[in-house]
Amino acid sequence: MKAANHQVIGQTHEWLQSGRKCWLSTVVATYGSSPRPEGSMMVCSEEGHVVGSLSGGCVEEDLVEKLKNGVLAESHPQFFRYGESDEEAEQLGLPCGGHLDIVIEPLKNDERTLQDFGLLSTRLQQRKLIERVLHVSTAERHIQETDDFVPFFYDYDSRVLRQVHGPSHQLFIIGASMVTQYVAELAILLEYQVTICDPRQDMLDELDVGGVEKICAFPDDVIRDRANDAQTAIVALTHDPRIDDMGLLEAFDTDAYYIGAMGSSRTSAKRRERLLALDVSEASLARLHAPIGVPIGSKTPPEIAISILAEIIAERAKLAKNTDSSQAEQALAASI
């Protein structure tokens, strides 16, 4: 299973290799509620086959018809807005007063385009970052490797789309276990860069998860060097305090947006007592999600993994909302 945009890029590359023309569409802005965020992508072949999604409503059907009939982006990238009127928004399943802005890029199997999408597909298969820049006015495209993730951006004035593809967040897992297996697999699907740290090599060897980095070491030094940023979630999943507690002690000194530890209410209470005895402050302990996960009555490792990832996603969304609010307040203050 691949993340949505990863699948779109892979299919685009396959269609280009087979000599088929296709169109790559990207959501650049939404107004009103939307089931798809900015940066969501969809590719449409010349036969009208579609991979990916822009809205989840009738937008895709309408766009396919326009592309097949040569109404949009026949030979040149084009900006297009859905929902110019309330009537159109209602017809397409958009919220009242809302609209959807997209950029459509027509693609042919010329040598440069094949190279660009081959590089995009390869980097994503390697779970590495790669940047795509499209100048809509000139059809100029740049694909380049990068080590830094930046949020999706579309400049309406210069009509330039800039998007970094690949893992934007890291999930640092302390301990190899059956739950670790499922958490890692789900996190990869959600486009997290996954690191699993455990001093027990035999336990790491038993984990069969592709696309993760496994480090045989005690977690404290590794967290200090590799997980000390606001794009990281840290979870302790061993049930072994000699490993979990060491990792948590270091995690509290990081900027990680989520810190969680697996265990029952009783186990979590004992862990808090141990950490307080080690001079961890109440403020630091308040950051710890323990028992871990959303309370959905989970019992099996897959259910526990779903619960954990659901809570991490909720915290990540909360962080993004607070960041957007802060940026809006700063912009308002600067304009006064």
Phi and psi in degrees as a GROMACS rama.xvg file:
@    title "Ramachandran Plot"
@    xaxis  label "Phi"
@    yaxis  label "Psi"
@TYPE xy
-119.231  152.474  LYS-2
-62.2109  155.18  ALA-3
-56.3751  -52.9587  ALA-4
-67.4185  -33.0378  ASN-5
-60.1306  -43.7343  HIS-6
-65.2936  -40.3201  GLN-7
-61.4136  -46.3267  VAL-8
-66.6366  -40.5449  ILE-9
-61.8412  -42.9328  GLY-10
-67.5427  -38.2764  GLN-11
-57.5366  -45.8948  THR-12
-63.1561  -41.7008  HIS-13
-63.1867  -44.0498  GLU-14
-64.7628  -40.7015  TRP-15
-64.1256  -40.2807  LEU-16
-63.4294  -31.3542  GLN-17
-84.7861  3.67873  SER-18
85.5819  16.2031  GLY-19
-99.2679  141.436  ARG-20
-76.7877  147.516  LYS-21
-151.936  168.98  CYS-22
-123.736  130.126  TRP-23
-104.111  118.695  LEU-24
-111.7  140.681  SER-25
-132.564  132.226  THR-26
-72.5163  121.904  VAL-27
-105.095  -19.5155  VAL-28
-166.466  148.839  ALA-29
-130.272  144.219  THR-30
-126.183  124.17  TYR-31
88.9554  176.209  GLY-32
-64.5714  144.518  SER-33
-147.632  139.112  SER-34
-77.3066  -9.97267  PRO-35
-125.546  135.92  ARG-36
-82.4968  170.011  PRO-37
-56.8678  141.766  GLU-38
93.3229  -9.25489  GLY-39
-64.7639  144.26  SER-40
-128.796  154.949  MET-41
-145.23  138.362  MET-42
-117.402  139.636  VAL-43
-126.215  128.122  CYS-44
-82.6352  168.92  SER-45
-65.8287  -18.8825  GLU-46
-85.4651  -7.17301  GLU-47
95.6224  8.97977  GLY-48
-76.7054  143.679  HIS-49
-128.319  138.343  VAL-50
-129.364  132.289  VAL-51
98.2528  -177.626  GLY-52
-155.624  145.281  SER-53
-108.297  -31.0838  LEU-54
-142.961  -32.9226  SER-55
86.9168  -1.67665  GLY-56
-107.217  -138.5  GLY-57
-90.8675  1.42739  CYS-58
-59.6497  -45.4493  VAL-59
-58.9213  -44.3136  GLU-60
-62.2447  -44.0469  GLU-61
-65.0332  -41.4372  ASP-62
-65.1  -43.0376  LEU-63
-57.5899  -44.1918  VAL-64
-62.5844  -42.2857  GLU-65
-65.3644  -38.978  LYS-66
-68.8089  -45.0228  LEU-67
-64.9373  -31.8063  LYS-68
-90.5407  4.1667  ASN-69
73.6726  20.3377  GLY-70
-78.3831  -33.7326  VAL-71
-124.986  143.356  LEU-72
44.4326  48.1489  ALA-73
-67.3463  -38.8267  GLU-74
-138.998  -1.04749  SER-75
-146.205  143.858  HIS-76
-55.6528  148.02  PRO-77
-145.563  138.083  GLN-78
-86.699  139.387  PHE-79
-145.747  142.343  PHE-80
-116.532  127.405  ARG-81
-97.5183  136.333  TYR-82
95.8624  33.3052  GLY-83
-62.1376  -29.2544  GLU-84
-125.976  159.653  SER-85
-61.8473  -34.5676  ASP-86
-64.9288  -43.9124  GLU-87
-66.5419  -40.8977  GLU-88
-60.1258  -43.6218  ALA-89
-65.1045  -41.464  GLU-90
-62.891  -35.6263  GLN-91
-94.1338  2.80483  LEU-92
79.4666  18.4633  GLY-93
-86.1212  155.066  LEU-94
-65.9429  154.837  PRO-95
-57.6186  125.969  CYS-96
79.9456  -0.869963  GLY-97
-95.944  157.776  GLY-98
-147.311  167.573  HIS-99
-128.576  122.684  LEU-100
-102.632  131.059  ASP-101
-132.843  157.863  ILE-102
-118.781  130.7  VAL-103
-113.905  127.572  ILE-104
-118.264  113.72  GLU-105
-73.8133  138.246  PRO-106
-128.548  134.735  LEU-107
-123.167  163.14  LYS-108
-86.6741  48.6643  ASN-109
-75.7078  166.006  ASP-110
-59.9458  -43.8435  GLU-111
-64.6607  -44.6051  ARG-112
-65.459  -40.3419  THR-113
-61.4917  -41.664  LEU-114
-63.8675  -44.4062  GLN-115
-60.9726  -49.0395  ASP-116
-79.5052  -21.4779  PHE-117
-66.7615  -41.8557  GLY-118
-66.9874  -42.6235  LEU-119
-57.703  -48.5954  LEU-120
-65.4134  -41.8146  SER-121
-64.3041  -45.53  THR-122
-62.9079  -38.9248  ARG-123
-69.1358  -37.1752  LEU-124
-63.0354  -31.6408  GLN-125
-84.2651  0.59463  GLN-126
55.7176  47.2641  ARG-127
-120.564  160.829  LYS-128
-83.3347  145.88  LEU-129
-149.889  141.759  ILE-130
-106.492  136.584  GLU-131
-117.734  124.473  ARG-132
-121.621  128.023  VAL-133
-125.768  123.187  LEU-134
-92.4452  105.958  HIS-135
-63.5637  -38.7235  VAL-136
-66.9806  -35.9406  SER-137
-107.955  -7.31906  THR-138
68.0947  12.9375  ALA-139
-76.4911  132.03  GLU-140
-124.705  137.285  ARG-141
-126.437  128.421  HIS-142
-119.252  122.838  ILE-143
-146.224  145.458  GLN-144
-70.1777  149.071  GLU-145
-149.975  157.04  THR-146
-107.683  -3.3388  ASP-147
-119.307  130.241  ASP-148
-88.0046  133.811  PHE-149
-129.578  148.148  VAL-150
-62.563  156.904  PRO-151
-57.4898  142.651  PHE-152
-148.605  135.783  PHE-153
-129.096  123.568  TYR-154
-93.9665  111.202  ASP-155
-68.4826  -28.8353  TYR-156
-73.2573  -50.4027  ASP-157
-88.4472  -10.5172  SER-158
57.4168  51.2432  ARG-159
-118.582  128.878  VAL-160
-102.633  130.489  LEU-161
-130.436  123.029  ARG-162
-142.566  128.335  GLN-163
-99.3429  123.545  VAL-164
-100.441  147.44  HIS-165
121.48  -178.126  GLY-166
-62.2995  121.115  PRO-167
-97.4631  -17.8014  SER-168
-130.549  154.338  HIS-169
-110.15  139.318  GLN-170
-112.412  115.46  LEU-171
-102.143  116.159  PHE-172
-106.628  123.144  ILE-173
-90.9048  111.892  ILE-174
101.266  137.148  GLY-175
-99.722  125.79  ALA-176
-156.37  177.461  SER-177
-62.4553  -40.049  MET-178
-63.4379  -38.7795  VAL-179
-56.1469  -42.1963  THR-180
-55.1054  -49.5245  GLN-181
-74.4914  -37.9258  TYR-182
-60.9132  -45.0184  VAL-183
-63.2518  -43.9494  ALA-184
-63.1399  -43.0082  GLU-185
-67.2278  -39.3399  LEU-186
-65.0027  -36.9209  ALA-187
-63.5946  -41.6003  ILE-188
-59.8602  -31.9725  LEU-189
-89.5645  11.0269  LEU-190
68.178  33.4723  GLU-191
-87.6767  144.902  TYR-192
-81.3154  123.119  GLN-193
-110.362  126.981  VAL-194
-120.996  129.555  THR-195
-116.051  124.077  ILE-196
-120.499  127.07  CYS-197
-157.001  133.071  ASP-198
-74.5125  -4.67147  PRO-199
-99.8218  102.542  ARG-200
-61.4695  -36.9414  GLN-201
-63.4236  -36.4312  ASP-202
-68.1471  -40.1391  MET-203
-64.1987  -38.7816  LEU-204
-64.1072  -27.6001  ASP-205
-77.1113  -17.7836  GLU-206
-77.0524  124.355  LEU-207
-115.499  78.1719  ASP-208
-129.908  120.192  VAL-209
-78.9701  149.805  GLY-210
82.6307  10.988  GLY-211
-112.213  158.136  VAL-212
-102.055  126.669  GLU-213
-110.628  128.607  LYS-214
-123.857  122.23  ILE-215
-90.4608  97.8334  CYS-216
-171.397  163.518  ALA-217
-71.8323  144.678  PHE-218
-74.3281  -20.7069  PRO-219
-62.033  -49.5578  ASP-220
-65.4469  -37.4855  ASP-221
-67.8953  -41.1541  VAL-222
-61.6758  -42.4525  ILE-223
-59.5667  -38.9108  ARG-224
-88.9275  -28.5165  ASP-225
-120.071  -14.3444  ARG-226
-129.824  25.7128  ALA-227
-98.7973  64.2849  ASN-228
-154.236  165.715  ASP-229
-79.6806  2.29508  ALA-230
-99.3982  9.80078  GLN-231
-115.904  139.746  THR-232
-111.082  137.612  ALA-233
-121.036  127.289  ILE-234
-129.039  138.962  VAL-235
-106.844  121.484  ALA-236
-129.235  19.9847  LEU-237
-89.6826  -28.0069  THR-238
70.3408  7.88207  HIS-239
-110.409  108.145  ASP-240
-60.8307  -25.5471  PRO-241
-65.2948  -26.6802  ARG-242
-99.6018  -50.6318  ILE-243
-59.863  -48.5266  ASP-244
-63.039  -39.4226  ASP-245
-61.6572  -41.9767  MET-246
-67.3985  -40.9897  GLY-247
-66.0768  -39.0285  LEU-248
-56.1708  -40.4521  LEU-249
-77.5659  -33.978  GLU-250
-61.4229  -35.4355  ALA-251
-64.0076  -20.2001  PHE-252
-93.402  4.95194  ASP-253
-100.751  175.627  THR-254
-95.4472  15.5262  ASP-255
-52.9909  137.251  ALA-256
-82.4934  -10.7065  TYR-257
-147.12  133.232  TYR-258
-133.193  124.576  ILE-259
-139.556  155.04  GLY-260
-139.652  133.732  ALA-261
-79.3825  143.924  MET-262
152.393  159.057  GLY-263
-69.8868  174.913  SER-264
-60.4032  -40.8923  SER-265
-65.5113  -45.708  ARG-266
-62.1153  -39.9124  THR-267
-66.7092  -37.4885  SER-268
-64.2135  -41.9276  ALA-269
-65.7535  -37.488  LYS-270
-63.8314  -41.434  ARG-271
-62.2452  -39.5435  ARG-272
-61.7297  -43.8663  GLU-273
-63.609  -43.1726  ARG-274
-68.5109  -37.0661  LEU-275
-62.6809  -38.9864  LEU-276
-65.628  -22.3805  ALA-277
-94.3884  17.8894  LEU-278
70.712  24.5431  ASP-279
-75.3413  133.641  VAL-280
-76.9793  159.918  SER-281
-61.7135  -35.5327  GLU-282
-63.045  -40.8554  ALA-283
-67.7018  -42.5114  SER-284
-63.442  -27.4051  LEU-285
-65.9943  -19.0216  ALA-286
-80.2843  -14.8742  ARG-287
-84.0816  124.742  LEU-288
-90.6255  102.715  HIS-289
-157.199  121.48  ALA-290
-58.4482  146.941  PRO-291
-80.0417  149.847  ILE-292
91.9431  168.187  GLY-293
-77.8943  132.457  VAL-294
-72.7026  88.1949  PRO-295
-110.259  11.2245  ILE-296
75.8751  27.0371  GLY-297
-69.0029  138.951  SER-298
-126.275  -42.2908  LYS-299
-84.9869  158.605  THR-300
-53.5803  -43.4689  PRO-301
-63.307  -39.6112  PRO-302
-66.7561  -40.305  GLU-303
-62.5487  -40.8971  ILE-304
-62.2209  -43.3461  ALA-305
-60.6708  -42.5946  ILE-306
-60.9318  -43.8159  SER-307
-64.8504  -49.1972  ILE-308
-65.2846  -33.6048  LEU-309
-62.3498  -42.1741  ALA-310
-68.4323  -38.86  GLU-311
-63.9889  -42.7193  ILE-312
-61.1957  -41.6519  ILE-313
-63.0123  -42.0386  ALA-314
-67.0549  -38.7736  GLU-315
-63.7649  -41.902  ARG-316
-64.9412  -39.9622  ALA-317
-62.5803  -41.6282  LYS-318
-62.3182  -44.6721  LEU-319
-63.3127  -40.2086  ALA-320
-65.2018  -43.1127  LYS-321
-64.788  -37.9124  ASN-322
-65.4135  -43.8366  THR-323
-62.2401  -40.8277  ASP-324
-65.0824  -40.9149  SER-325
-64.3485  -42.7415  SER-326
-65.7156  -37.5024  GLN-327
-65.6229  -40.7358  ALA-328
-64.8797  -39.9311  GLU-329
-64.9385  -40.8342  GLN-330
-65.8076  -38.8708  ALA-331
-64.6181  -43.2991  LEU-332
-63.8143  -38.3584  ALA-333
-69.1147  -25.6618  ALA-334
-86.0712  -10.9938  SER-335
